[in-house]
Amino acid sequence: MGLPAQVSPPQVALSDVAPSAVHGVEVLALPVLAGPDGPVLGPGTAELLDELDEDLFALLEASSATGKAGEVVDRVVLDTRPLTNTDLRLVLLVGVGTGTPDDLRRAGAALARRVKGRRSVITSVAAATDDAGLAAFVEGVVLGSFVFHWRSDGPPELPVERVVLAGQSDSGSRKGIVERALAVAGASWLARTLALVPSNLKNPEWLAEQAAEVASSAGLAIQVWDEKALAEQGFGGIIGVGQGSASPPRLVQLGYRPRRSARKAPHVVLVGKGITFDSGGLSIKPRDAMMTMKRDMTGAGVVLAVLGALADVRCPVRVTGLLPLAENSVGARSTRPGDVLRHYGGRTSEVTNTDAEGRLVLADAIAYAVAELKPDVIVDVATLTGAVKVALGQRTGGYFANNEALASALRAASLTAGEPLWRLPLVADYEERISSKVADADNAGGAPGAITAALFLQHFVDGVPWAHLDIASVGDAPKDDFEYTKGATGFGARALLRWLEQRDPLAGVS
């Protein structure tokens, strides 16, 4: 049984023609700004008013519209007079708030949801914003269109096929901005898709095969360790977590090099937690807590998606992605509470809770990166602890860092990308909670859970500048909300790409 064919994101085109004059488009969307004295209709309105027997200002008033981001007012076009675009059937008035990138991203997502099932839409929203707003709007259009399905009769709804951005030339910098925005949004789309694949298909071997496909299409180097190689080379954490499953573990290494100055470029290693299903192992989870555990490989999906998009955003640094992949299952060979695992490089962990497995596989990958890859920076991404969700809710991700410049760069990139991260402290006073009488560390230090998990990982970094992104709080959306659709969010892909596309992502990091 294979994954059914999935839908594709909308095509996005540019046009310098007035939106009401483009032929063959069913829907026209005009921006509405939230002005101090009420909603204000944006570019494209005057041309449309010349053709329509419609008072759009009265329509806004009757709908109690404010212009807030994501608000949509619609009007079916009545065939009362000839129009330049004879295919026009619907006019949408889309609130863009005050025009910030966050507002534009939300407006794009709201528009995408409203036009699902349509062939085409033209909008002048992009004519009312700067480059950052244009990129955010395109990202919103793509992410608001997201659909995943496994139905015998196909998906329940389809994204709009084509979105035309009016008032924009198809040459020059704006085209490049759109292309980069599509690459960034496409990375989030891939990360979401991977996270939603059911685990009866998505085992470590399958996910490694997906990584090979991305590597082939993106021109990445790839190496894969099977369970025999992992055991021979001392990856005791990955082996220990995965040994109870009928699906053996894998480790995937992906390599990206920039086109220019590759030898001198700084080296970033991204590590993504790849637990393809988490039952909790012998410390088994309750039924309800297992329902989303096919998504416990979100960190690996994000890292894979980021590696696949680096060339498109012209990342200037070397990047290696490490995906430690395992299924945490219950079986005759499962790791037991009280067992001791030896990680890559020799450090040992006493496993007092088999449901604290993510840090065990991450530790192996981080230790390998430090010993063999000589990185300038390490960033790991993981749906690691429920504690971070308690602390931050489901709109903000948590992160830890041992380097101030790196922490500042990631925070700034996350805000620009619309994936906000909040820094949490590496409190040394809690080190005693991860101490063990029989091993170098206890894998389940208890409360405060997000901090003790980060402290556990920090011992494998060996002083390399490092950040740990705990995205358990934001890896899943409980409902459709702005650019997120109910289910997996792919959180982290946009933030990491915003950071890595900068001219000098490692500025000040030493």
DRENMAR-932046 format. One record per atom (N, C-alpha, C): x, y, z. Coordinates in steps of 0.05 Angstrom, whole numbers, plus 5000, padded with zeros to 4 digits. Each point is the difference from the previous one (the first is absolute). Example, Ala and Ser with C-alpha at 12.3 -4.5 7.8 and 13.67 -1.06 7.14 Angstrom:
2
526448865156498250245000501850245000499350214986501650245001498550225014
This chain:
510
501749765000498350245000501850255000499550174981501650254998498350245005501350235004498650255005498550084975497450075002498650104976501250264990499650064975500950254989498850235015501750195008499150235015499650254982498550195009499650244984502550175001500250184980502350184998499250285009501950165010499350285007499250164975498650225004499250164977502450114984499650034974502050154984499650305005502250145001499850295005501450144976498550194988501050154977499850305006501650164985500050295003498850124975498650235003498950144977500050305006500950164980499950295004497550134990498049844993497450094991498250055023498150194998498150055021498449755006499449945025498749745006497349954986498550214996497449964987500249954970502450044989500349984971501349744991500649825019501349754993497849804993500249884976498049824991500449725012497849845001500149725007500449955030499450205017500349975029497250015013499449815017497349985012499650195023502150055016499850145025501950235001499050235009501750245003500150075030502350035011500350075029501350275003498750185014501150265005500750035029502250155006500850045028498350215014499549955026498750205016501750055025500950245003501850075022498350105024501049955024498750095024501050285006498650214991500850275004499150125026501150225009499150125026497150085000499050074977497250084998498249794987500949765000498449794988501549864977498849794988501349854979500450174975502349954987500750154975500649804978498650034977500449834977502750074987501549794992502750044990500150004970502449954989500550014971498149824984499250084976498349844983497150075003499350155021497250065005498850194978501550214994498950204981499349884973501849824990499449884974497649825001499649865022497749825002497450165003500150215016497650175003499050114974501850064982499250104974498449804984500349745007498749794984497649885015500050005027497949865015497650195007497649894999497750145012499949925029501950085015500249915028501450215017498950065023501250185019501549845020502649974995501749845018500250125028499950265001500250135026497549945017497750004988497649925014500149715008501249834983500349725007501749965025502150155002501749995024498450085025498550224997498550105023497849805008498649884980497949815007501149755013502549934994501349775011501450055026499950255009501450085025503049944998501150024976502849944995501850215013502349915011501950185012502650014985500549804982502649994987502049845015499349875023502049855015501049774983502449925006501449794984498449755000499549894976498649754997497050024998498950235003497150054996499449994970497949864992499349984971497050064997499450194982497350064992499749934971497849874992499849924972497450114988500150024973497750084985500149864973497849854994499749874974499650214979501449984978499850194978497549944983498250194999497549964984500550094972499049864981500550064972498150224990500350245012498250224993501350194979502549994996501350164980502649864991500950044976502349864990502550085015501749805006502550045014502449944981502250135005502449934984500749715003499949915025500549715006497349865002499149884979497449884999499749755017502349895010500049765017499750075029500050255008499950085028497349935012500149855022497649915014499850085029502250085012500050065028502150215007499250205016501850205010500349965030502549995009500649975028501450255011499250095023501350235013501549885024502750004999501649855019501450205019499549975026501350175019503049945003501550214999503049985002501050145025498250085018500850135024501550264995502350035013501750244996502249954980499949764988502049944978502649895010500249915025502549875009500349734987502549895000500349734988498249795013499750015027498249815013497150044989499150254997497350054990499749904971502150044984499849914972500149704998501549865017500049715001497349895007498750135019497349915008498050064978500350224987498250074978500249804977502549924994500449814979498849735006500249925025498949745008496950014999498950225010497050034999499050004971501450134983499250004971500149724989502249855006500349734990497849825009499250025025497849835009497350074987499650264994497550084988499749924971502349954986499849944972500849714994500049835020500549714994497849904981500949844981498249894980499750174976501150245000499950184977502449954981499750094976502249974981502050225003499150255005501950224999498950245016501950155011499350255014502150204993499250254997501950224996499650205023502250105010499950185023502050224997499250245010501750235000501250045028499849815018501150035027503050064999501449864982502950034999500950284992498250154986500650274991499950205024499049905022499750185023502149965022502149864993502049935021502850004990501949985018502850004993500949714996502649964996501149744994499449795022500450095025499549815022497049925001498350194995497149945000499349824977501250054977499549834976500849715006502349965012500949725006498149875020499250165021498249895020497349934988499050164982497449954987500149744984502249974984500249764984500249755018501550025022500249785018497249935011498550205008497449955010498149874980500250094975498349884979500649704997502649935001500749724997499249845025500750105023499549845024497049985007498550214993497149985004498649814981501449914979499049824980500549715007501549955022501049735005497849805004500349764987498249785003501649745001499349825019501149735000497749815001500249784985497849815000501149714996498349815008500449724993497249884995498650114982497249924993500049854974498249804998499849854976498950164977498450215006498850164979501450274996502450035011501650244996499550205022501450235000499850195022497250135000499150085024497350125003499950284987502250134998500150274987502750044988500150174979502550054986500750305003502650055002500950285000499350144974499750265001499750154975502449944982499649974974502149924982502150224995499050254998501850214991499350265014502050145010499750265013501750204984498750214991501450214984500250255018502550095003500550255015500150234981497950175001499850234982501750235009500750174981501650235006502949945005500949764990502749915004501349914974502450084995501449924976501149715004500049854978501149725003503049994995501350225003502950014998501150175023502549985006501250165021499849885028500450175020500249905028497549885010497650104993497549895010499749714992500849934977499849724991501849835018502450095006501849855017498849975028498750215010498849985027497849795000498449994979497849804998501249724999502149974985501249734997501249905027501250195015501149925027497749945019497950164999497749955017498749734994499949934975498949744993501749775010502650044999501949795010499649975031499850225014499749995029497349875008497950094986497449885006499949714992501449934978500149724991501449825020502050115014501349855021498149945023498450195008498049955021497949804990499350024975498049814989501149715001502549974993501249735001500249905029500950175018500249925028497349925011497950144993497349935009499149734988500549974975499249754986501449765013502650015005501449785012498949945028499450215015499049955027497349875001498450034979497349904999499849724989502149904988499949734988499749805023498149824998499649805022502449825003500349905024502449855007500049714990497749914990500149734987501450014973500550244990501850044977502650135008499850205017502350175007501649875022501849824993501949895019502850124993502149945016502650124994501049954972499649764990501049954972498650174980497350035003498550174981500950295001500450105024500850285003502850044989501749815002502750014988499750014969498149854990499550014971499050274990498350135017499150274993502450195000501849965019502450175001501749974975500149754990501649954976498750144976497450014998498650134978500550305002499950125024500650295002502950054993501849835009502850044993500549994970498749824987500349984971499050254985497650105008498950234987501450265007501250025024501250255009503150004997501149784990502949984997501549985025499049865020501349965026501649745001502150005014501449755007498449855021500149744999498449845020501549755008499849945025501149745011497949895019499649745000498049885017501349765015499750005027500949785016497649815006500249744995498049825008500549905028498449825011500249925027502749865006501149854980502549875004502350205003500050194982502150215001499850175026497650065008499650155024501149855024499449745002501049845022503149985000501149964976502949974998501550255007498850244994501350255005499350135027498449875016499550095027497850205004498050004983497750185003498049875019500749975026498449855018497450135007499750264998497550135005497949944979500850024975498249944978499249715000502049825003499449715001498249945024500650115024498549945023497050084998499550234988497250094996498649824980501449934978498749864978499949705002501349885019500449714999497449845007498050135012497649865006498049994976500750134978498250014977500849804979498049914985500549834976501350164978499850275001501150184980502650115011502349914991502650085011500650304996501850115016500650294999501950064977500250264995501850104979501250275010502350074989501150275003500550104972499050244994500450124973501750255003502050034983501650254999499750124973499250254999499750164975501950235000501150064977502050214998499550204979500050265007499650224982502550175000501050084976502250184997499250244983500650245008499350234983501750004975499150144980501350004974502750145001500250215017502450165002501449955026502650004999501749985024499249785019499449774989499149785016502149915021502550004992502149915019500350185024499650264996500450195022497450065015497849904990497450075012499849875028498850155019499549885026498149754997500149845021498549744999497949995022497549974992497849975018499049714999499549885023498749735000497350035013498049904985497249995010499449715007498949955023499249735009497050005005498649814988497149985004499149745012498650015022498949765013498149864981500549744996498549854980498749755012498350035020498649775011497449964983500049804983497949974980497349915013500149885024497749975017501049965028498750135019500849985028497849895017500249745006498149885019500750065029502450115004501150035027501849775007500049784984501649775007498749865024501649865016498949865023498850195021500950255000498750215016497750114983498149844994498150054978498250245006499350144979498350235002497049915003498350175011497249964998499050024971497749874994499050004973499850274987498850195014499650274988502650144994502049955017502650134996501549884976499149774990501349884977498950104973497650135001498650054976501550184980501850175009501550174982502949914998500749775009502849925002501249924973498449984979501249974973501550254993499550225014501350264995502550055017500949795014502350045018502650014984499849984974502450044983500050274987498450195011499750264988502850144998501749975020502650134998501649904976500049744995501449894977498750104974497350015000498750114976500750284994500250175021500850284997502850024989501949855012502850014991500249914971498649784993500149914972498950214981497750125007498850214983501950244997501350085022501850234999502449944981501249765003502249934983499250014970497549914994499150004973499650274988499750215017499450274990502450185001502349915011502350185004501050134974500149844979501050114975498150214989497449975004498050194990500250265014500850005026500250265014502950105000501849864986502850074997501450025026499749805016501449995026503050024995501550175015502850044995501949835016498949835018501749835017499649714994501949845008499749714998498049905021498349824993498149895019499949704997500349875023499649715001497449945016498349834990497749925014500349715010499449965026500149735011497249925010499049774990497449905007500249735014500150005027499949745014497249905001499549774988497349904995499649735015497849995015499449755015497050005006498949765003497349975011500249905028498850155019500149925028497649835006500449735000497949815001500349825024497949835003500049805021500549724988502149875009500649734989501849855019500749764993501649835017502850125005500950164980502750115002500050295009497850115008499850285008501950065023501250244999501550105023498350015025501149925022498549995025500750235018498250105017500850195020502249885018502150155003502349915015502349914982499549964974502249934982501950244997502549944992502050214995500849984971499950234986500850014972502650154997501749914982502550144994499750154974500350265001499650174976502650014983499750114976502350044983502150175016502449915000502150145015500449905028498149845011500549865025498450095024498750244999498550095023497649815004499249955026497949815006497650145012497749884995497450105011498549775013499150055024498149815013497250074991498649814989497350054990498049945022499150215014498049965021497250044989499750114976497450034987500449964970498949784989500449954971498450194983498250165012498550204985501650274998502350015011501850224997502249924979499049914977501749874980501350204980498750234996501050184979502750105006500650065025502650105008502249794996499249755002502049784996500949994971498250024981500950004972501450254992499050235010501350264995502950005011500349885023502750005013502049864982499349774988501849864982500850174977498050134987500550164976501750245007499550135023501650235008502849925005500449785015502749915006501549934975498749874981501349944974500750264986498250204999500650254987502550135011500250015027502350135013502649854993499949735001502449844996500949994972498249994981500749934972499650234980498250195006499350204980501250285005501150045024501350255008498250254993497650015011498250224993500850265015499350234988500250255013497650065018497749884992497550035015498449744997498649935022498149784999497350105009497949944985497250065008498449744998498849925022498249774998497150085002498249854987497250064999498549755008498150035019498749765011497350075013498049824996497650015016500749845025501350145019501449855021498449975026498850225010498849985027497250135001498249865014497450125005500250255018502250015015500450235019500150264985501250014976500250254986497350104991498249814995497250074992498650135023500449895024498850125024501050285004502650054995501250265005499150214979499949924974499750194979497549984983498349805005497749974983500649904973498250054980500349884974500450214978501050245007500650194979503050095001501549915021502750085003501749765006502249974986501949785005502150085020501049805014502150055020502849944988502050145010502749934992502050075022502249865000502250045018502550054983501950155011502550054986502350055019502449924993502450045016501750234989498950154981501550214986498150244995500750235009498250234999499550094971502150014984499650094972498249814985500349745004498349804987497250035010499650045026497350035011498650244988501450224998498850244989499349974970501849874985499449964972497649824995499749795016497849824996497450135009500050165021497650145009499150204979501950154989499350204979498849864975501349794992499149854976497249895005499549905024497449885005497850204999500550245009498050215000499450094971502150034984499750074972498449794985500549755007498749784985497149955010499250125022497349945010499949755016502349895009500249775017501450075025498850155018501450115023501149795020502550055007501349835020500550175025499849875024500550145025502249845015502150155007502349885013499449925029500849755006499849905027502849965012500350005026502750005012501149725004502649984997501549755006500950035029498349935019500550055029501849785011502450075007501949805009499249875027498450145016499149905025498449734997498949954976498549764996501749774990502650044997501849784991499749755018499750045026499849775018497749824993497950114986497749844994500549804977502050044985500749814979502449835007500850015026502249835008499149725005501849814996499449715004502249885017499249805016502049865017501649794984498949924977501349784985501050094973499250234990500850094973500750305001500850104977500750284999497650185003497749914993497650175003497549825001497950115011497349895000498550134977498649844984498750124976497450135007499049985024497450125008500350155026500950254998500650155024497650125013497749984988497650115012499850304997498250125017499550294998502450165008500350244987498550114977500949854974498149864988500649814980501550104975499250234990501450114976502950075007500450105024502850095007501749755005499149805015501649775006500749854974498150004981500649874974502250154985499950265001502150164987502749965014500049995026502449965015501349734993498349794996500949744992501550024973498850144981501250024973502650175001500150205017502350185000502649855006499949785014502449855006501349884975498649984979501049874975501150214981499750265006500750214981503050075002501349955023502850045004500950294994498350195008500850284997499550134973499149844980499350124974497650185003499950244987497650165001497649844991497950015017497849804996497350135008497949924985497350085008498349754998498149985018498149775001497250124997498649924979497350104995498149785009498550055021498049815010497350104989499049874979497650094986497649825006500149865023497749845007497550175004500450255008497850195004498650084975501550004978498950124975500149814976500749755005500149814978497349924989497950065015497349924993498150235005498250054981497950215003497349875006498650085021497549875006497750084981500450214984497950094981501350164978498550064979501050184979500350285013502450114998500650255014502150154984499150214986501850154983501449824979502749995000501349844979500149705008499249935024500049725008497449874994500149754991497649844997500049795023497749905007499849825022501849764995501749945020501949784997502850105001501849874987502950065000500550284989501850155012500650274992502650044984501849815002502650044988501650225012499350075025501250235014503049975001501450214993503050015002501350024972498749904980501250004973500450294991497950175003500350284991502050155016500049965026501950145018502849934993500649754996502849914994500850114972498249994981500750104974500550315000498450145015500450295003502850065012500849835019502650045012502249924980499849784987502149904983500250144973498050154992500150154974501450275003500750085025501350265004502849994989501150234994502750034989502149875019499650045026501949885019498449905024498949754998498449905021501549965027502649974999501549955024501550255010499150244992501350255008500050015031502450045011500350035029500149755015499649774987500049745014502849905002500949955024502849905003500149835026
